[in-house]
Amino acid sequence: MVKRDDWLSARQYTPEQLALARQALEMLRAGGKVDVVVRRFPLPGGGYLPKHALIAAYRQLVESGEWQPDAALLERIRMKPVRTLSGVTTVTVLTKPYPCPARCIFCPTIEAMPKSYLPDEPGARRGLEHNFDPFAQVKSRLEALEAVGHPTDKVELLILGGTWDAYRRDYQEWFIRRCFDAMNGLPPYPLSPIPSGEGIGDRGESALEAAHLLNEDAPHRNVGLVIETRPPEVGPAQLAWLRRLGVTKVQMGAQSLDDRILELNRRGHTVAETHRAAALLRAGGFKIVLHWMPNLLGATLDSDRRDFARLWDDLCPDEIKIYPTQLLETAELYQYWQRGEYTPYATDELIHLLADIKPTIPRYCRVNRVVRDIPSTDVVAGNKRSSLRQDVFLEMARRGTTCQCIRCREVGKQRVSIADLRLDDLVYPAGGSEEHFLSFVTPEDKLAGFLRLSLPGPESPDTGLADLAGAAIIREVHVYGQSLEIGAEAGGAAQHAGLGTQLLQRARDIARQHGYQRLAVIAAVGTRRYYLERGFERGELYLVS
């Protein structure tokens, strides 16, 4: 008899289990509905045939040559397809615990975890389980995503933990190289002390550069590399170092745009430093993700409404994470609450605040989160609902308001008719640059793809980077739709309609019209070939044309 646990342990399947899964796939291919078909295969220990067993059987059939790939069937049995509807697969890894230069009163402090992270947060828990080994974290996450049917050949690597720039540089380089080793499909080796002078490749490049070159044709290509830091840590020297590591996007904690609030919460930087850091990152071509925190000590609902509006005055982040302050027993803020000096917003108050501000977000920005993924059992008082985004949408629907941010307008699974798309050019000033948000939009105002073009002006900070001298900068090209494997096609899918090439040509035209003779792109390691095939050449740290 097959026990229920056998279906779920380490994705190991017996011939009997795979035979049942193949029967179910035949029914699905004949037109059966997924929920109806799986209920025809109850498990002895309770429950029904899991989707990951169907996916394992499907892959076995395709790899053996018995079946031709069937993208439509795979889409039906894929678990949580929303994870890759934005066009890429995100893999999150955590750095080891390490001292943070800040003393923020709202951050939890757990000895075994990086600053501000809890061991029972989903992504943080995976890091702890793997002893913060970068190779093991990436490898296990890729295997888990593949097991539930997600393509993993286009990976955005999201590195979380403490302040990235506070870690030693040899640790940073080693950590990222081991992430690339896992994406490149190399065998693991035992976790060891951080190597110094890691050796060189066949062409004289460093170990990290060799890993980058290998990734250009690897099974899991890196299409984005994200780190998180604080405004005081950002300087011209950091820009060059981040590019050598392969970083393309920087998350930065603004938290508030009120110096009084920043000081009360001991954030350790000023609003002016946030503006300086954002302008420098933009001049370096990096995508900018700002964190904003309502309900900090000293803030009110009205002051938070005014504060949020300041995000769009010159800062103009490409993406934001809204992290309402959550009262945790391991944070110093808990002591303020015990003394009656701090009051968390009630859930209804927070929902109404977010419903007020969300419709004001510009069309060039994406809202990645509206609440931290912290278990409600860790929250002492105030909002404990993790479904805050859905609650806010319900309130906005009641009011008859909508949000126009990128996430709310992504085309998702919708098929795209190229003839019906319009090309918009949204122009706005930010950090001394003239920004062009070029986007292909459907008649229903859904976003099929976009490009961020930055035209540095006289007030743009000097990065000191030779590749960027006198150049217009492409900071991002993104085409939406369910992430497909490289070389795969899907009728009407935005990812394979040549939209990226058209956006690049329009960016070239705009740059020339504004007098720029050169164009640079901040390409992720795994996207270099894409740009090289479209007329760009390798510079020192960027691709240029």
N, C-alpha and C positions, 0 to 999 in steps of 0.2 A: 504494500500500500504506500502511496506517495503522501508524505506529510506536507502540511501547508508550509512549514518553514523551509522545506526543500526548494520551493519555488522562489524564495526571496533571499536565500543565503548566497552571497558572492556571485550571483547571476550564473549559478551552475545548473545545468539542465540535463536530465536523463533522456535517453531516446524516447521513453514513454511520454515525458512531458513535452518534448518537441513534436512528437507525433500528434498529440492533442492540439498543440498550438497551430500546427499545419492544417489540421481539419478546420479550425476556426478561421484561418486565413483564407481558405478556399471558400468558405461561406461569405466572408467579407468581400472577396473578389467577385463573387456572384451577385453582390448588391445588398447583402445583409447589413443591418445597422449594428454598430460596434456594441452598444449597450445590450442589445437583444442577443447577439451572438455569444458574448462572453458569459452570459447567464446560463447558457446551455452547457457550460463546462464548470460545474461547481468543484471546489477542492475538498478533499476529505476532511481537512481540519477547519473548514469554514471559508467563506469568501468564494471568489471566482477567479478564473484564469486572468493573471495580471498582464498588463500591456507590455511590460518588458519581456515577458516570455514570447508574446507575439512578435516583437521586434527581433528577438534572437532567432526565431524560426524564419522570419522573413529574410534576414541577412544570410542565414545558412542556405536558403533556397537560391538567393541571388549569387552568392559566392560560388555555389556548386554549378551554376549555369542552368539549373532547372527552370528558373524564372528570369525574365528580363526585369530590370529595375522599374518599379511602379511608384513614382513620386506621389501620386494621388492617394494610393493605399497607405504609404508610409505616413503621409500627413494625417490620415484618419486615426492611425493608431499611436501617433507620437504623443508622449505625455507632456503636458504644460507647453504647448506650442508657442505661447506668448514669450517664452524665454528667448526665442531666436527670431521673432517677428520683426525686430528692428534691423535685421540683415546680418548680424554677427552673433557669435556665441561668447558670452562673457564668462571668464574664469577668474574667480577672486581668490587671492592668497594673502596670508598675514605674515608680517615680519615678526621677529622675536621681541619679547619684552625688552625695553631699553628706556633709559631716562629721557623724559620730555623737557624741553627748555621752558615750557609754559607752566603756570600754576592755576589754571582755570578752576573756579569753584564748582562748576557744574559737571566736571568730568569724573566718572567713577575711577577708582584706583584699586586694581586687583593685582596682587603681587605676581601672579603667574601669567598675566596678560599684558599686551601693549596698552599704553595709556588710553583711556576712554572706552576700551572694549571689555565686554563681559563674556565669560566662558560659555554661556548658554545662548548667545546670539548664533544663528545658523552658520554664517561664514566664519565667525571667530572660533566656533566649536571645531570646525574642520581643521583650522590651523593648529589648535591645541592637540587634537587627536594625532596629528602628524609631527608633533614636537617642532612646529614651525619650519620644517624642512621644505624648502621651495619646490624641489623636484617631486617629492611625494605628494604635496598638495596639488600641483598641477596635474600630475599623472592620474591621481585618484579622481579628480574632478572631471577630467576628459573621459575617463572610463565610465563614470556615472552618467554623464550626459549622453554618451554613445549608447549606453544600455537602454535609455528611454527614448531613443530615436532621433536625437538631435545631431545635425552635422557639426563637426568640430574642426573643419579645415580652415575656418576664418575665426580667429580667436582674439578678442580684446582682453588683455591681461590687466586686471585691476589689483594693484598692490596697496593693501591697507595696513594699518598698524599705527605706530607712533609717527611723529614728524619725520618724514623721509630724510630731510637734510640734516637731522641730528645724528643719524647713524654714520658710522665710519665708512669712508668711501670704498675700502677694500671689501667690506661686508655688502655694500650696495652692489658692487660689480659682481661679486660671487653670487649673490641672491638672484640677480637677473639672469646671469649666465646659466644657473641651474634651472631656472624656469624655461629658458630656451632649450636646454638639453632635453627636458621632458617634452616640449612641443616638437622637437626635432626627432623624437622617437629613439633617443639614445638609451642604453642600459643604465640603471642606477648604480651608484656606488655608496658605500656606507657613509652616513653623515660624519663629517670630520671638521676639525678647526678650519677657520677661514684661511685658504691658501694665500701666500704672498708670492708675487711674481709667478702667475699661473701658467707660464709656458706660452708658446706661440704656435700658430698654424703653419701649414705648408708654405704659405705665401708671406710669412713674416708678420702676420697680423696677431693681435692679442687673442687670448682664448675667447673673450666675449665677441670680438669682431669675427672670429672664425665661426662662432655659433650663429651670429647674425647672418653671415653669408650662407650657411647651411640652411637657415630657415627660409630663405628666399624660394626654395623648392621643397620645403618640408611638408610632411603630412598634416601638420597643424600650423598654419602660417599666422604670424602675429600681425593683426591689422590695426592694432592700437595698444599703447602701453601707458597706463595711468598710475601716477603716484599722488600722495597727498602731503601737503606741507603747510606752513604758516607764512603770512606776508613778510615778516622780518628776515626770513631765510632766503628770499628770492633776490638774486643779484646777477649781473652779467656773467660772472664766472660760473654760476650755477646753470645758466642756460646752455653753455657749451658742454658742460658735464652731462646734463640731462640728455642732450642730443646724442652724445657718445654712447649713453646707455640704451638709447632707442626710444626714449620717452616722447610721446606726442600730445598728452593731455595732462593737465595739472589740476588737482582738486585743492582748494584753499579755503580755510575757515575764515570767512569774513565775520560771521556770527551776528554782528550788529554794525550799523554805520553811524553810531552815536558814541563819541569818545567818552562821555560820562558813563554809559552802560558798559563799555569795554573796560573802563577802569574799575567799576564796581565789581565786575566779574573776574577781575585780575587776568584779563586776556593777554596782556603783555605786548600789545601793539596798538597803533592809532589808526584812525580811518585814513589818514594821509598815506600811511604805509601800505594799506590795502590797495589804494588807488595806484601808488607807485609800482607795486608788485604786479598788479593786473595789467598795467600799461606795458611793463617790460616783457611779461609773458606773451602778450599780444604781438609786440614788436618781434618776438622770437618765433612767431607762428604757432604757438601752442594753443590748443583748445583750453578754455578756462571754465572750470566748474567751481562755483562759489557755494559755500554752506551758509545758510541764514537761520538764525534761531530766535523765534518769538518766545515771549514769556521768560526772558532772562531776568535776573535780579535787577529791580529798578525800572523795568519796562511795564507799560500798560497796554491794553488793547488798542487804544487810540495812538499811542506812541509807536506801536509796532506797525500800524497801518501807514503812518508817515515814514517810518524807517524803511519799509519794503519798497516804497516809491523811489528811494534814493539809489536802489540797485541799478536803475535804468538811466541814471544821470552820470554818463561817462564810463561807469564800470561795465555795464552791458554784458554780463556773463553769457557764454554760449549755453551753459546748462546750470541749473541750480538744484540743490538739495535743501528742502525745508525741513529742519529738524527742531520741532517744538521741544523746549526744555522738558526733560523728564526727570522727576525727582527720584533719586536713587540713594539708598542708604550709605553706599560707599563713596558718595561725593560730599565735599565740604558744604555744598548748598543745603544738605539735609540738616545741618546744625542751625543754619539760618531759619529754616522752616520750624524746627523745634522751638526756637526762641520767638516765633511769631513774626519774623522779619521778612518772610517770603510766602507768597500765596500762589500755588499753581492755578492756571486757568481750568475751569470746568470743561468737560468735553464739549458741551453745547457752545460755550463761548469760543472755544478753539475752532469748531466747525464753522461758525459764523464768521470768524476772522478770516479763515482760509477761503471761504466762499466769497468774501469781499475782495480779496487781493488776487485770486487766481485769474479772473477775467482781465486783469490789467497786465498780464505777462505778455511781452512782445512775441511776435510770430517767429523770431529768430532764435528763441530760447527754448530749451527742453527742460521740463521738470522731471527729474529722475526719481525723487522721493518726496513724500510729504510727512513722513514720520520714520524714526529709527526703528529697526527690526529688533526691538528689545522686548523680551517676554513680559506680559502684563504682571506676572508674579514678582518681578523685580521693581516695579514702579510703586512707590510708597503712597503717593496722593496725586490727584489730577487725572489727566486723560490716561486711560489704560487700553484704549481701543487701537488695535493694529490695523483695522480696516478704515482708517481715517480718510484715505483717498476716496473710497467708495461713499463714505458718509458725506464728504464735501460735494461730490458729484450729485448726490441725491438732493442736497440743499440747493445747489445751483439749478438743478432741473425744476425744483419747486419755484424758484425765483424767475425762471425763464432766461438765465444767463448761461454763457458758454465760455470755455477756455480755448485760446487759439495757439497754445504752446505746441511745440513740435510733437511731443508725445501724444497729445490729444488729436493730432491731425495725421499721424503716420498712416500710410495706406494699408498696412497689415496684409491680410490675405487677399484683399481686393485685387482682381485682375485689372490691368492697366491697358487702355487704348491709347497708343502713342499719339494718334492724330488728335485726340481730345485734350491733350495736356497743354497747359499754357506755361510760359516761362516768365516768372516774376523776378524783379530785381528790387529788393528792399535795401535802401541805403540809409545808414545812420552813422554818426560820429562816435568814436570810443577810443580813449587812451591816446589821442593824438593822431589816430588813423581814420580814414574813411572806409567803413565796412560795407561790403556788398554781400547780401544774403540772396544768392541766386537759387531759385527753387522751381521745380516742375510740380504743378498742382493740377489735380483732376477737376472736372466740373463741379464735383461735390466738395471742393476745397480740401481734399485729402492730399497729403504730401508724398510724392513718389520719389523724390530725390532732391538733394541740395548741395551747394558748394559755398564755402565761406572764403571770400577774397578780401584781403586787407591791403589797403593802399597807404603806406606810411606817409605821414606829413611832416612838416618842419618841427612839430612838437613831439613827435614820436621819440621814445628813448633810444639811445645808441646802444645796440647790443654788442658791438665789437666783433660781430660774426661776418667773415668775408663773403660767405655765400649770399648774405642778405643785403649787401651794399647796393643801393640803387634799385632794389628789386621789389616788385609787388609779390605778395605772399599768399599762396593757397594754404589755408589753415585746415581745411577739412573738405572731403568729398564723401558723400554718403548717399547710397541708393537703397530705398526701403523695400520691404517684402520679406517673406519667410526666407531665412538663410538657406541657400542652396550650396551643394558641394561645388567646388571649383570645376568648371567645365560642364556642369549640369545645365539643362535648359528646362524651362517651364513656360507653357504658353501663356503669354500675357503677364508674366512676372516682371515687376519693375527692375529687379536686379539684373536681368539679362535683356535689356531693351536698348542698350547703348546710351543711356541717359548720362552716365558719367563722362563719356567722351564728348558729348554735346556741351555739358557744363564746363568742361575744361576749355573748349574752344571759345565759349562765350567769355570766360575769364580772361583768356588771352586777348580777345578783342577789347575788352574794357581796359585792361592794363595798357595796351598800346594807345587807346584813345586818351588816356590820362598821362601819356608821355613816358611810361615805364618801358625800358628796352629789355628788361630781364624779368623772368618769372621764377620764383622758387616755391617749392612745395615741401612741407614737413611730412615726409612719407614715413609710415611705419615700415619696419623691416620687411614684413611679408607682403607689402604692397609696392615695393620698389619696382618689381618687374612690370607691373601695370603701368606705371608712369614712364619707365624706360621705353616701353613699346609705343608710347604716345609722344615721343619727341623730347623727353627730358634726359639729362645726363647726370652722372654722379658728380656731386660737388664734395666738399670736405664733410659737411654734416647734413646737407639738404640735397635734394635733386633740383637741378636748375635747367632753364632753357632760355 
